Amino acid sequence: MEAETPGPTDVISVAIVDDHPFFRQGIRDVLNSQPGIVVVAESSDGEEALAMIATVHPDVVLMDVNLPTMNGMQVTQRIKNDHPDIAIIILTAYDDEEQIYRAIRIGASAYFAKDITPAQLVETIHLVAQGYYLIANKRMTQEETGQWLFELYRRYGISPEDTTFSPLTEREMEILQQIIEGLSNKEIALTLGISQQTVKNHVTSILAKLNRSDRTQAAIYALRHGWVRLPKQ
């Protein structure tokens, strides 16, 4: 299916989903200064974003990965399930190939680090609104993207987080967040009102599920997948 170029009078509506107000303001100011683009809604929360998008139905969504209540990858999949015509651009601090693959596989049209230039972002919005994909700075059609996904599938396959995103239980996620914040097993036990042994059992389960050898590796893995958030300074 060939992408269709919007007519000159078409205006692309954009929603911004990011929990940093200064970042949202900067993006909003850039986009609203562009002819043919208008920011119609903003959200700082994953679940709130779903309700907002269902109401506003923008053409393009700019999506952060690390969000409160529900991470951006989960929100992306939910949006694409309910509104397949909405194009989603992931903007995050991590842009390794495996993450890009997982984002495109669940329906994102582009994936960029947050240091993307304003000109590149504007161009990307126009391209994804036309039905193109932007992968590793290369414009691709739907067919080309399908071939790219097939090639990377051989390398990365489909792991549990592709469908459930986090293979961890709610309690394990809670403990992993405490680990990210630098708490010891004893401190986690006191904070959550459970025994140290229970914390140790959960940590063992976390390492096994994520196939990681220590707490630090598990924390980094979870951060890169957007399951937990860096503590605010």
GROMACS elastic network, one bead per residue, 0.5 to 0.9 nm:
[ bonds ]
;  ai    aj funct       b0    kb
    1   141     6  0.77841   500
    1   142     6  0.68544   500
    1   143     6  0.74015   500
    2   131     6  0.80061   500
    2   132     6  0.87036   500
    2   141     6  0.69494   500
    2   142     6  0.78531   500
    2   143     6  0.88926   500
    3   127     6  0.89148   500
    3   130     6  0.55197   500
    3   132     6  0.62850   500
    3   141     6  0.70892   500
    3   142     6  0.83197   500
    4   129     6  0.89632   500
    4   130     6  0.54551   500
    4   131     6  0.69257   500
    5   126     6  0.89604   500
    5   127     6  0.85447   500
    5   129     6  0.84232   500
    5   130     6  0.53536   500
    5   131     6  0.84483   500
    6     9     6  0.80329   500
    6    10     6  0.60620   500
    6    11     6  0.86146   500
    6   126     6  0.87748   500
    6   129     6  0.80568   500
    6   130     6  0.65334   500
    7    10     6  0.54651   500
    7    11     6  0.89365   500
    8    11     6  0.83117   500
    8    36     6  0.80614   500
    9    36     6  0.75133   500
   10    36     6  0.65546   500
   10    37     6  0.88307   500
   11    35     6  0.80100   500
   11    37     6  0.54781   500
   11    38     6  0.70119   500
   12    36     6  0.59553   500
   12    38     6  0.62925   500
   12    39     6  0.85141   500
   12    58     6  0.79059   500
   12    59     6  0.60134   500
   12    60     6  0.73624   500
   12   125     6  0.81651   500
   12   126     6  0.76626   500
   12   129     6  0.72047   500
   13    36     6  0.85800   500
   13    37     6  0.60170   500
   13    38     6  0.51004   500
   13    39     6  0.58500   500
   13    40     6  0.60184   500
   13    41     6  0.87948   500
   13    57     6  0.85529   500
   13    58     6  0.50853   500
   13    59     6  0.51783   500
   13    60     6  0.63993   500
   13    61     6  0.86535   500
   14    31     6  0.85893   500
   14    37     6  0.71967   500
   14    38     6  0.60863   500
   14    40     6  0.58248   500
   14    41     6  0.71162   500
   14    42     6  0.88189   500
   14    58     6  0.54583   500
   14    59     6  0.60350   500
   14    61     6  0.56279   500
   14    62     6  0.73499   500
   14   125     6  0.84937   500
   15    38     6  0.88121   500
   15    39     6  0.58254   500
   15    40     6  0.58086   500
   15    42     6  0.54998   500
   15    43     6  0.79448   500
   15    52     6  0.89240   500
   15    53     6  0.76766   500
   15    56     6  0.85145   500
   15    57     6  0.86723   500
   15    58     6  0.61461   500
   15    59     6  0.81632   500
   15    60     6  0.64665   500
   15    62     6  0.62504   500
   15    63     6  0.85290   500
   16    24     6  0.66958   500
   16    27     6  0.81074   500
   16    28     6  0.79557   500
   16    39     6  0.75441   500
   16    40     6  0.85304   500
   16    41     6  0.65140   500
   16    43     6  0.63820   500
   16    44     6  0.84121   500
   16    49     6  0.89099   500
   16    60     6  0.87646   500
   16    61     6  0.59108   500
   16    63     6  0.64512   500
   16    64     6  0.84998   500
   17    24     6  0.78497   500
   17    41     6  0.86068   500
   17    42     6  0.57574   500
   17    44     6  0.56557   500
   17    45     6  0.72119   500
   17    46     6  0.77051   500
   17    49     6  0.66578   500
   17    61     6  0.72682   500
   17    62     6  0.59964   500
   17    64     6  0.61149   500
   17    67     6  0.84007   500
   17    72     6  0.84026   500
   18    21     6  0.74842   500
   18    23     6  0.75870   500
   18    24     6  0.65148   500
   18    42     6  0.78547   500
   18    43     6  0.63652   500
   18    45     6  0.72382   500
   18    46     6  0.86930   500
   18    62     6  0.80961   500
   18    63     6  0.65130   500
   18    64     6  0.52152   500
   18    65     6  0.82066   500
   18    66     6  0.80218   500
   18    67     6  0.68237   500
   18    72     6  0.89426   500
   19    23     6  0.83473   500
   19    24     6  0.79552   500
   19    43     6  0.72534   500
   19    45     6  0.64882   500
   19    64     6  0.79729   500
   19    66     6  0.81151   500
   19    67     6  0.62834   500
   19    68     6  0.76434   500
   20    23     6  0.54168   500
   20    24     6  0.63627   500
   20    25     6  0.87587   500
   20    44     6  0.71586   500
   21    24     6  0.50444   500
   21    25     6  0.60627   500
   21    26     6  0.85935   500
   21    44     6  0.78882   500
   22    25     6  0.50344   500
   22    26     6  0.61506   500
   22    27     6  0.86410   500
   23    26     6  0.51547   500
   23    27     6  0.62515   500
   23    28     6  0.84958   500
   24    27     6  0.52001   500
   24    28     6  0.59441   500
   24    29     6  0.85164   500
   24    42     6  0.77178   500
   24    43     6  0.89502   500
   24    44     6  0.89352   500
   25    29     6  0.60341   500
   25    30     6  0.85779   500
   26    29     6  0.52462   500
   26    30     6  0.63045   500
   26    31     6  0.87134   500
   27    30     6  0.51833   500
   27    31     6  0.61275   500
   27    32     6  0.84872   500
   27   118     6  0.80599   500
   28    31     6  0.52474   500
   28    32     6  0.59046   500
   28    33     6  0.84580   500
   28    38     6  0.84680   500
   28    39     6  0.63277   500
   29    32     6  0.53955   500
   29    33     6  0.63060   500
   30    33     6  0.54820   500
   30    34     6  0.69348   500
   30   118     6  0.68009   500
   30   122     6  0.84926   500
   31    34     6  0.52890   500
   31    35     6  0.84317   500
   31    37     6  0.61730   500
   31    38     6  0.65192   500
   31    39     6  0.68528   500
   31   118     6  0.83714   500
   31   121     6  0.88775   500
   31   122     6  0.70971   500
   32    35     6  0.76441   500
   32    36     6  0.88332   500
   32    37     6  0.63505   500
   32    38     6  0.53270   500
   32    39     6  0.63432   500
   33    37     6  0.80851   500
   33    38     6  0.84592   500
   34    37     6  0.57845   500
   34    38     6  0.78220   500
   34   122     6  0.79854   500
   35    38     6  0.81284   500
   36   126     6  0.89623   500
   37   122     6  0.85384   500
   37   125     6  0.86171   500
   37   126     6  0.85781   500
   39    42     6  0.79144   500
   39    58     6  0.87809   500
   40    56     6  0.74969   500
   40    58     6  0.72601   500
   41    52     6  0.75012   500
   41    53     6  0.81588   500
   41    56     6  0.73187   500
   41    58     6  0.81977   500
   42    49     6  0.78103   500
   42    52     6  0.81170   500
   43    46     6  0.77833   500
   43    48     6  0.66680   500
   43    49     6  0.54703   500
   43    52     6  0.75863   500
   44    48     6  0.76357   500
   44    49     6  0.73899   500
   44    67     6  0.70643   500
   44    68     6  0.75684   500
   45    48     6  0.52605   500
   45    49     6  0.59481   500
   45    50     6  0.89060   500
   45    67     6  0.57545   500
   45    68     6  0.51827   500
   45    69     6  0.65323   500
   45    70     6  0.74033   500
   45    71     6  0.86895   500
   46    49     6  0.51050   500
   46    50     6  0.67128   500
   46    66     6  0.89590   500
   46    67     6  0.57540   500
   46    68     6  0.59829   500
   46    69     6  0.57188   500
   46    71     6  0.61712   500
   46    72     6  0.66205   500
   46    74     6  0.83698   500
   46    75     6  0.61708   500
   47    50     6  0.53387   500
   47    51     6  0.68641   500
   47    52     6  0.88460   500
   47    68     6  0.81913   500
   47    69     6  0.62914   500
   47    70     6  0.61228   500
   47    71     6  0.89793   500
   47    75     6  0.75329   500
   48    51     6  0.53679   500
   48    52     6  0.61919   500
   48    53     6  0.86700   500
   48    69     6  0.87972   500
   49    53     6  0.59861   500
   49    54     6  0.84776   500
   49    75     6  0.77705   500
   50    53     6  0.52812   500
   50    54     6  0.61955   500
   50    55     6  0.87455   500
   50    75     6  0.68672   500
   50    78     6  0.77465   500
   50    79     6  0.69098   500
   51    54     6  0.52116   500
   51    55     6  0.64359   500
   51    56     6  0.87821   500
   52    55     6  0.52569   500
   52    56     6  0.60750   500
   52    57     6  0.79554   500
   53    56     6  0.50924   500
   53    58     6  0.67122   500
   53    61     6  0.85676   500
   53    79     6  0.79134   500
   53    83     6  0.89893   500
   54    57     6  0.55378   500
   54    58     6  0.88064   500
   54    79     6  0.83828   500
   54    82     6  0.84313   500
   54    83     6  0.80894   500
   55    58     6  0.89377   500
   57    60     6  0.87206   500
   57    83     6  0.80856   500
   57    86     6  0.75374   500
   58    61     6  0.68547   500
   58    86     6  0.67639   500
   58    87     6  0.86671   500
   59    85     6  0.76213   500
   59    86     6  0.52427   500
   59    87     6  0.63138   500
   59    88     6  0.86985   500
   59   129     6  0.65323   500
   60    86     6  0.57242   500
   60    88     6  0.56672   500
   60    89     6  0.74230   500
   60   125     6  0.69824   500
   60   128     6  0.76371   500
   60   129     6  0.65698   500
   61    86     6  0.72865   500
   61    87     6  0.63033   500
   61    89     6  0.61429   500
   61    90     6  0.83348   500
   61   125     6  0.89848   500
   62    87     6  0.88159   500
   62    88     6  0.60506   500
   62    90     6  0.60486   500
   62    91     6  0.67138   500
   62   125     6  0.89191   500
   63    72     6  0.61780   500
   63    73     6  0.85174   500
   63    75     6  0.85483   500
   63    76     6  0.77063   500
   63    88     6  0.68116   500
   63    89     6  0.59859   500
   63    91     6  0.57955   500
   63    92     6  0.80971   500
   64    67     6  0.68092   500
   64    71     6  0.81239   500
   64    72     6  0.56245   500
   64    73     6  0.84959   500
   64    89     6  0.87006   500
   64    90     6  0.59481   500
   64    91     6  0.51448   500
   64    92     6  0.55852   500
   64    93     6  0.88839   500
   64   114     6  0.89342   500
   65    71     6  0.55755   500
   65    73     6  0.60683   500
   65    74     6  0.87861   500
   65    75     6  0.88856   500
   65    90     6  0.70983   500
   65    91     6  0.71519   500
   65    92     6  0.59453   500
   65    93     6  0.85718   500
   65   224     6  0.89802   500
   65   225     6  0.78997   500
   65   226     6  0.54642   500
   65   227     6  0.86331   500
   66    70     6  0.82824   500
   66    71     6  0.54423   500
   66    72     6  0.61725   500
   66    73     6  0.87557   500
   66    92     6  0.78856   500
   66   223     6  0.81972   500
   66   225     6  0.85833   500
   66   226     6  0.50297   500
   66   227     6  0.73600   500
   66   228     6  0.72092   500
   66   229     6  0.60736   500
   66   230     6  0.85912   500
   67    70     6  0.60862   500
   67    72     6  0.62143   500
   67   226     6  0.78627   500
   67   227     6  0.89046   500
   67   228     6  0.86613   500
   67   229     6  0.76121   500
   68    71     6  0.67780   500
   68   228     6  0.89533   500
   68   229     6  0.81547   500
   70    73     6  0.83736   500
   70    74     6  0.64801   500
   70    75     6  0.66931   500
   70   227     6  0.82087   500
   71    74     6  0.55007   500
   71    75     6  0.63566   500
   71    76     6  0.87060   500
   71   225     6  0.87688   500
   71   226     6  0.58254   500
   71   227     6  0.62385   500
   71   228     6  0.81369   500
   72    76     6  0.59306   500
   72    77     6  0.86090   500
   72    90     6  0.79686   500
   72   226     6  0.72378   500
   73    76     6  0.50142   500
   73    77     6  0.63484   500
   73    78     6  0.86996   500
   73    90     6  0.84600   500
   73   102     6  0.86832   500
   73   103     6  0.67536   500
   73   106     6  0.79550   500
   73   108     6  0.88140   500
   73   165     6  0.77372   500
   73   225     6  0.82566   500
   73   226     6  0.74774   500
   74    77     6  0.52709   500
   74    78     6  0.62782   500
   74    79     6  0.86523   500
   74   106     6  0.89553   500
   74   164     6  0.84038   500
   74   165     6  0.69690   500
   75    78     6  0.51052   500
   75    79     6  0.60867   500
   75    80     6  0.86077   500
   76    79     6  0.51540   500
   76    80     6  0.61935   500
   76    81     6  0.85666   500
   76    88     6  0.71106   500
   76    90     6  0.86247   500
   76   103     6  0.82609   500
   76   106     6  0.73036   500
   76   107     6  0.70352   500
   76   108     6  0.68711   500
   77    80     6  0.51730   500
   77    81     6  0.60931   500
   77    82     6  0.86948   500
   77   103     6  0.88260   500
   77   106     6  0.55576   500
   77   107     6  0.64775   500
   77   108     6  0.82170   500
   78    81     6  0.51046   500
   78    82     6  0.63012   500
   78    83     6  0.82993   500
   79    82     6  0.52647   500
   79    83     6  0.54678   500
   79    84     6  0.71258   500
   79    86     6  0.76524   500
   79    88     6  0.87634   500
   79   107     6  0.88381   500
   80    83     6  0.50531   500
   80    85     6  0.75141   500
   80    86     6  0.69917   500
   80    87     6  0.82889   500
   80    88     6  0.85101   500
   80   106     6  0.77751   500
   80   107     6  0.60841   500
   80   108     6  0.81868   500
   81    84     6  0.60467   500
   81   107     6  0.87252   500
   83    86     6  0.58237   500
   84    87     6  0.78021   500
   84   107     6  0.81930   500
   85   131     6  0.89987   500
   86   129     6  0.82198   500
   87   107     6  0.82165   500
   87   108     6  0.67989   500
   87   109     6  0.59245   500
   87   110     6  0.85927   500
   87   125     6  0.86692   500
   87   128     6  0.60937   500
   87   129     6  0.64219   500
   87   131     6  0.77643   500
   88   107     6  0.75714   500
   88   109     6  0.54729   500
   88   110     6  0.68619   500
   88   111     6  0.87067   500
   88   128     6  0.79058   500
   89   108     6  0.60356   500
   89   109     6  0.57768   500
   89   111     6  0.57280   500
   89   112     6  0.76031   500
   89   124     6  0.82959   500
   89   125     6  0.78960   500
   89   128     6  0.80990   500
   89   134     6  0.89522   500
   90   100     6  0.89393   500
   90   103     6  0.76758   500
   90   108     6  0.68307   500
   90   109     6  0.80429   500
   90   110     6  0.61490   500
   90   112     6  0.61812   500
   90   113     6  0.82217   500
   91    94     6  0.85959   500
   91    95     6  0.88028   500
   91   110     6  0.85766   500
   91   111     6  0.60752   500
   91   112     6  0.50767   500
   91   113     6  0.54963   500
   91   114     6  0.53686   500
   91   115     6  0.88399   500
   91   116     6  0.84749   500
   92    95     6  0.71134   500
   92   111     6  0.78653   500
   92   112     6  0.65053   500
   92   114     6  0.53376   500
   92   115     6  0.88202   500
   93   112     6  0.82955   500
   93   113     6  0.52117   500
   93   114     6  0.58710   500
   93   115     6  0.82264   500
   93   224     6  0.85712   500
   94    99     6  0.76874   500
   94   112     6  0.81962   500
   94   113     6  0.61395   500
   94   114     6  0.85836   500
   94   224     6  0.65659   500
   94   225     6  0.88577   500
   95    98     6  0.83307   500
   95    99     6  0.64564   500
   95   100     6  0.64242   500
   95   111     6  0.72380   500
   95   112     6  0.63256   500
   95   113     6  0.57084   500
   96    99     6  0.55836   500
   96   100     6  0.63950   500
   96   101     6  0.88177   500
   97   100     6  0.50471   500
   97   101     6  0.61103   500
   97   102     6  0.87033   500
   97   136     6  0.85123   500
   98   101     6  0.50475   500
   98   102     6  0.63110   500
   98   103     6  0.86592   500
   98   152     6  0.83683   500
   98   156     6  0.70909   500
   99   102     6  0.51524   500
   99   103     6  0.61416   500
   99   104     6  0.86340   500
   99   111     6  0.87583   500
   99   224     6  0.80857   500
   99   225     6  0.74078   500
  100   103     6  0.51087   500
  100   104     6  0.61339   500
  100   105     6  0.84037   500
  100   108     6  0.89370   500
  100   110     6  0.81740   500
  100   111     6  0.60717   500
  100   112     6  0.84786   500
  100   135     6  0.77932   500
  100   136     6  0.86184   500
  101   104     6  0.53184   500
  101   105     6  0.59643   500
  101   106     6  0.87591   500
  101   148     6  0.88114   500
  101   149     6  0.68262   500
  101   152     6  0.70135   500
  101   153     6  0.82993   500
  101   156     6  0.83868   500
  102   105     6  0.50248   500
  102   106     6  0.64273   500
  102   107     6  0.88727   500
  102   108     6  0.89121   500
  102   156     6  0.89935   500
  102   158     6  0.86485   500
  102   162     6  0.67600   500
  103   106     6  0.54986   500
  103   107     6  0.66079   500
  103   108     6  0.55129   500
  103   109     6  0.83388   500
  103   110     6  0.81732   500
  103   111     6  0.72712   500
  104   107     6  0.51383   500
  104   109     6  0.62120   500
  104   110     6  0.70449   500
  104   111     6  0.77775   500
  104   133     6  0.86956   500
  104   135     6  0.85243   500
  104   145     6  0.84706   500
  104   149     6  0.78449   500
  105   108     6  0.72432   500
  105   146     6  0.89672   500
  105   149     6  0.68976   500
  105   162     6  0.83806   500
  106   162     6  0.77106   500
  106   163     6  0.87776   500
  108   111     6  0.72812   500
  108   133     6  0.83046   500
  109   128     6  0.62208   500
  109   131     6  0.81973   500
  109   132     6  0.71747   500
  109   134     6  0.64143   500
  109   135     6  0.81359   500
  110   124     6  0.77856   500
  110   128     6  0.75632   500
  110   132     6  0.88705   500
  110   133     6  0.57515   500
  110   135     6  0.60358   500
  110   136     6  0.87448   500
  110   137     6  0.89852   500
  111   134     6  0.72592   500
  111   135     6  0.68948   500
  111   136     6  0.81690   500
  112   115     6  0.80006   500
  112   116     6  0.66112   500
  112   121     6  0.89376   500
  112   134     6  0.89221   500
  112   135     6  0.86446   500
  112   136     6  0.83801   500
  112   137     6  0.87446   500
  113   116     6  0.60480   500
  114   117     6  0.85266   500
  116   119     6  0.83576   500
  116   120     6  0.64380   500
  116   121     6  0.64472   500
  117   120     6  0.51935   500
  117   121     6  0.62020   500
  117   122     6  0.86873   500
  118   121     6  0.50768   500
  118   122     6  0.61632   500
  118   123     6  0.86005   500
  119   122     6  0.52117   500
  119   123     6  0.62043   500
  119   124     6  0.85670   500
  120   123     6  0.51150   500
  120   124     6  0.60418   500
  120   125     6  0.86333   500
  121   124     6  0.50021   500
  121   125     6  0.61891   500
  121   126     6  0.87316   500
  122   125     6  0.51971   500
  122   126     6  0.64627   500
  122   127     6  0.87730   500
  123   126     6  0.52447   500
  123   127     6  0.62562   500
  123   128     6  0.87836   500
  124   127     6  0.50294   500
  124   128     6  0.60839   500
  124   129     6  0.83542   500
  124   132     6  0.88918   500
  124   133     6  0.85604   500
  124   134     6  0.70668   500
  125   128     6  0.54242   500
  125   129     6  0.60389   500
  125   130     6  0.86576   500
  126   129     6  0.52011   500
  126   130     6  0.64453   500
  126   132     6  0.89773   500
  127   130     6  0.51354   500
  127   131     6  0.66202   500
  127   132     6  0.54504   500
  127   133     6  0.73243   500
  127   134     6  0.79325   500
  127   139     6  0.80034   500
  128   133     6  0.58757   500
  128   134     6  0.75074   500
  129   132     6  0.73175   500
  131   141     6  0.74202   500
  131   142     6  0.76219   500
  132   139     6  0.65063   500
  132   140     6  0.57417   500
  132   141     6  0.52036   500
  132   142     6  0.67361   500
  132   145     6  0.89606   500
  133   138     6  0.80055   500
  133   139     6  0.57365   500
  133   140     6  0.50109   500
  133   141     6  0.62322   500
  133   142     6  0.70755   500
  133   144     6  0.89199   500
  133   145     6  0.70025   500
  134   137     6  0.58098   500
  134   138     6  0.54330   500
  134   140     6  0.61908   500
  134   141     6  0.89771   500
  134   145     6  0.89731   500
  135   138     6  0.52256   500
  135   139     6  0.66274   500
  135   140     6  0.72283   500
  135   145     6  0.82282   500
  136   139     6  0.85160   500
  140   143     6  0.78384   500
  140   144     6  0.55472   500
  140   145     6  0.59072   500
  141   144     6  0.51367   500
  141   145     6  0.60916   500
  141   146     6  0.85682   500
  142   145     6  0.50757   500
  142   146     6  0.61858   500
  142   147     6  0.87862   500
  143   146     6  0.50797   500
  143   147     6  0.64468   500
  143   148     6  0.87415   500
  144   147     6  0.51578   500
  144   148     6  0.62418   500
  144   149     6  0.86855   500
  145   149     6  0.61207   500
  145   150     6  0.85390   500
  146   149     6  0.51193   500
  146   150     6  0.61895   500
  146   151     6  0.87265   500
  147   150     6  0.50239   500
  147   151     6  0.62810   500
  147   152     6  0.87279   500
  148   151     6  0.52142   500
  148   152     6  0.63271   500
  148   153     6  0.85518   500
  149   152     6  0.51500   500
  149   153     6  0.59142   500
  149   154     6  0.88260   500
  150   153     6  0.50322   500
  150   154     6  0.68045   500
  151   154     6  0.56292   500
  151   155     6  0.72183   500
  152   155     6  0.50196   500
  152   156     6  0.60906   500
  152   157     6  0.75027   500
  153   156     6  0.51897   500
  153   158     6  0.71865   500
  154   157     6  0.57970   500
  156   159     6  0.79691   500
  158   161     6  0.80634   500
  158   162     6  0.61035   500
  158   163     6  0.83234   500
  159   162     6  0.56244   500
  159   163     6  0.77552   500
  159   165     6  0.88282   500
  160   163     6  0.58818   500
  160   164     6  0.60822   500
  160   165     6  0.65845   500
  160   166     6  0.72236   500
  160   167     6  0.61532   500
  161   166     6  0.50107   500
  161   167     6  0.61681   500
  161   225     6  0.86730   500
  162   165     6  0.52876   500
  162   166     6  0.83710   500
  163   166     6  0.84260   500
  164   167     6  0.63582   500
  165   168     6  0.89320   500
  165   225     6  0.81252   500
  165   227     6  0.78194   500
  166   169     6  0.80063   500
  166   173     6  0.84777   500
  166   222     6  0.84592   500
  166   225     6  0.85848   500
  166   227     6  0.67123   500
  167   206     6  0.88561   500
  167   209     6  0.68396   500
  167   210     6  0.79148   500
  168   171     6  0.79650   500
  168   172     6  0.56929   500
  168   173     6  0.60945   500
  168   205     6  0.85272   500
  168   206     6  0.68068   500
  168   209     6  0.72989   500
  168   210     6  0.85474   500
  169   172     6  0.50935   500
  169   173     6  0.61806   500
  169   174     6  0.85740   500
  170   173     6  0.51253   500
  170   174     6  0.62276   500
  170   175     6  0.87678   500
  171   175     6  0.62591   500
  171   176     6  0.85844   500
  171   202     6  0.80582   500
  172   175     6  0.50505   500
  172   176     6  0.60499   500
  172   177     6  0.85500   500
  172   199     6  0.88999   500
  172   202     6  0.60358   500
  172   203     6  0.74347   500
  172   205     6  0.80805   500
  172   206     6  0.66005   500
  173   176     6  0.50071   500
  173   177     6  0.61665   500
  173   178     6  0.86753   500
  173   206     6  0.85904   500
  173   227     6  0.77761   500
  173   228     6  0.74083   500
  174   177     6  0.52107   500
  174   178     6  0.64712   500
  174   179     6  0.88479   500
  174   192     6  0.89040   500
  174   228     6  0.87220   500
  175   178     6  0.50080   500
  175   179     6  0.62867   500
  175   180     6  0.87218   500
  175   185     6  0.89655   500
  175   188     6  0.69903   500
  175   192     6  0.85347   500
  175   199     6  0.75579   500
  175   202     6  0.76917   500
  175   203     6  0.76842   500
  176   180     6  0.62796   500
  176   181     6  0.87053   500
  176   203     6  0.79005   500
  176   206     6  0.79928   500
  176   215     6  0.83981   500
  176   218     6  0.80141   500
  176   219     6  0.66756   500
  176   222     6  0.81796   500
  176   228     6  0.75042   500
  177   180     6  0.50199   500
  177   181     6  0.64202   500
  177   182     6  0.89193   500
  177   219     6  0.80484   500
  177   227     6  0.88893   500
  177   228     6  0.58437   500
  177   229     6  0.70980   500
  177   230     6  0.83127   500
  177   231     6  0.85903   500
  178   181     6  0.50139   500
  178   182     6  0.65787   500
  178   183     6  0.57319   500
  178   184     6  0.83410   500
  178   187     6  0.88532   500
  178   188     6  0.64849   500
  178   191     6  0.89334   500
  179   182     6  0.51089   500
  179   183     6  0.53601   500
  179   184     6  0.70715   500
  179   185     6  0.82551   500
  179   188     6  0.79666   500
  179   215     6  0.73698   500
  179   216     6  0.82428   500
  179   219     6  0.70465   500
  180   183     6  0.75787   500
  180   215     6  0.89606   500
  180   216     6  0.82451   500
  180   219     6  0.59669   500
  180   220     6  0.84667   500
  180   223     6  0.85421   500
  180   228     6  0.79682   500
  180   229     6  0.78075   500
  180   230     6  0.67474   500
  180   231     6  0.73124   500
  181   230     6  0.73797   500
  181   231     6  0.58763   500
  183   186     6  0.78776   500
  183   187     6  0.56026   500
  183   188     6  0.60010   500
  184   187     6  0.51068   500
  184   188     6  0.60927   500
  184   189     6  0.85162   500
  185   188     6  0.50399   500
  185   189     6  0.60916   500
  185   190     6  0.86783   500
  185   196     6  0.61237   500
  185   197     6  0.86872   500
  185   199     6  0.61747   500
  185   200     6  0.69286   500
  185   203     6  0.88079   500
  186   189     6  0.51013   500
  186   190     6  0.63541   500
  186   191     6  0.86689   500
  186   195     6  0.81475   500
  186   196     6  0.56971   500
  186   199     6  0.81792   500
  187   190     6  0.51124   500
  187   191     6  0.60693   500
  187   192     6  0.85784   500
  187   196     6  0.86761   500
  188   191     6  0.50210   500
  188   192     6  0.60336   500
  188   193     6  0.81533   500
  188   194     6  0.81644   500
  188   195     6  0.89932   500
  188   196     6  0.78934   500
  188   199     6  0.72340   500
  189   192     6  0.53540   500
  189   193     6  0.56281   500
  189   195     6  0.54136   500
  189   196     6  0.53227   500
  189   197     6  0.85896   500
  189   198     6  0.79299   500
  189   199     6  0.62776   500
  190   193     6  0.51111   500
  190   194     6  0.66733   500
  190   195     6  0.77566   500
  190   196     6  0.83221   500
  191   194     6  0.80287   500
  192   195     6  0.87732   500
  194   197     6  0.84008   500
  194   198     6  0.65491   500
  194   199     6  0.72617   500
  195   198     6  0.51889   500
  195   199     6  0.65005   500
  195   200     6  0.87670   500
  196   199     6  0.50214   500
  196   200     6  0.61883   500
  196   201     6  0.86249   500
  197   201     6  0.61400   500
  197   202     6  0.86118   500
  198   201     6  0.50398   500
  198   202     6  0.62543   500
  198   203     6  0.86432   500
  199   202     6  0.50972   500
  199   203     6  0.61531   500
  199   204     6  0.86109   500
  200   203     6  0.50513   500
  200   204     6  0.61575   500
  200   205     6  0.86084   500
  201   204     6  0.51396   500
  201   205     6  0.62880   500
  201   206     6  0.86956   500
  202   205     6  0.50121   500
  202   206     6  0.61350   500
  202   207     6  0.87036   500
  203   207     6  0.62315   500
  203   208     6  0.85894   500
  203   215     6  0.75992   500
  204   207     6  0.52775   500
  204   208     6  0.62403   500
  204   209     6  0.86985   500
  205   208     6  0.51022   500
  205   209     6  0.61035   500
  205   210     6  0.85410   500
  206   209     6  0.52589   500
  206   210     6  0.61081   500
  206   211     6  0.82325   500
  206   212     6  0.82773   500
  206   215     6  0.86693   500
  206   218     6  0.74796   500
  207   210     6  0.52834   500
  207   211     6  0.56297   500
  207   213     6  0.62697   500
  207   214     6  0.66899   500
  207   215     6  0.72561   500
  207   217     6  0.86500   500
  207   218     6  0.63865   500
  208   212     6  0.66602   500
  208   213     6  0.81596   500
  209   212     6  0.79608   500
  210   213     6  0.89435   500
  210   218     6  0.66995   500
  210   221     6  0.79738   500
  210   222     6  0.86519   500
  211   218     6  0.82136   500
  212   215     6  0.78317   500
  212   216     6  0.88356   500
  212   217     6  0.59438   500
  212   218     6  0.57149   500
  212   221     6  0.84839   500
  213   216     6  0.85799   500
  213   217     6  0.67945   500
  213   218     6  0.77004   500
  214   217     6  0.55248   500
  214   218     6  0.64009   500
  214   219     6  0.87727   500
  215   218     6  0.50879   500
  215   219     6  0.60762   500
  215   220     6  0.86790   500
  216   219     6  0.50518   500
  216   220     6  0.62268   500
  216   221     6  0.85769   500
  217   220     6  0.52172   500
  217   221     6  0.61203   500
  217   222     6  0.86051   500
  218   221     6  0.51321   500
  218   222     6  0.61458   500
  218   223     6  0.85870   500
  219   222     6  0.52020   500
  219   223     6  0.61326   500
  219   224     6  0.86459   500
  219   228     6  0.82485   500
  220   223     6  0.50932   500
  220   224     6  0.61584   500
  220   225     6  0.86638   500
  221   224     6  0.52666   500
  221   225     6  0.63701   500
  221   226     6  0.87739   500
  221   227     6  0.88877   500
  222   225     6  0.51701   500
  222   226     6  0.62203   500
  222   227     6  0.53152   500
  222   228     6  0.60050   500
  222   229     6  0.86275   500
  223   226     6  0.50971   500
  223   227     6  0.61059   500
  223   228     6  0.54718   500
  223   229     6  0.63401   500
  223   230     6  0.73961   500
  224   227     6  0.78357   500
  224   228     6  0.86538   500
  225   228     6  0.80287   500
  226   229     6  0.69293   500
  229   232     6  0.86102   500
  230   233     6  0.88540   500
